[in-house]
Structure formats: structure tokens, C-alpha cells
Amino acid sequence: MSITLQIDKMSTTDRLQAMEELWDALCHEKHELESPSWHEEILNARKQRIKTGKAKFITLDELKKQFGR
């Protein structure tokens, strides 16, 4: 039986617990994956917008309204 079929049979609570355990395991990996170079470029651009006052911040409710939720 594939892992996907097993996951489909799990309750939502069990799936959330499994995700939490996976994230915890990944956080403690000794071999970290390198972020792609474009991540740094985007973060630096965002930091610059914040420094210059050009960044726009919105609330979670405003974000949800933008996406019709």
C-alpha cells in the first residue's frame, strides 16, 4: 500500500500530527538544504522597501478580502 493511500485513511487530527512530526524531524536534520540565491535577492529587496518606507503592510483580514475569503 502506498503512503498516499495510508494518508487518505487518516483522520485530519492524525494528518496534522504527522505533519508536525515531519516538520520537527526536518528542523533537526544535520544536513540543511541551501536556499536558492533568488531567496536572498527577494528578502533583500523587501528589507530595502521597509527601510525606505515603500513597503505596504496589511492585516490578515485585508488579505482574506483580497482573495474573496
Stockholm file with secondary structure:
# STOCKHOLM 1.0

chainA/1-69         MSITLQIDKMSTTDRLQAMEELWDALCHEKHELESPSWHEEILNARKQRIKTGKAKFITLDELKKQFGR
#=GR chainA/1-69 SS CCHHHHHHTSCHHHHHHHHHHHHHHHHTCSSCCCCCHHHHHHHHHHHHHHHHTCCCCCCHHHHHHHTTC
#=GC SS_cons        CCHHHHHHTSCHHHHHHHHHHHHHHHHTCSSCCCCCHHHHHHHHHHHHHHHHTCCCCCCHHHHHHHTTC
//
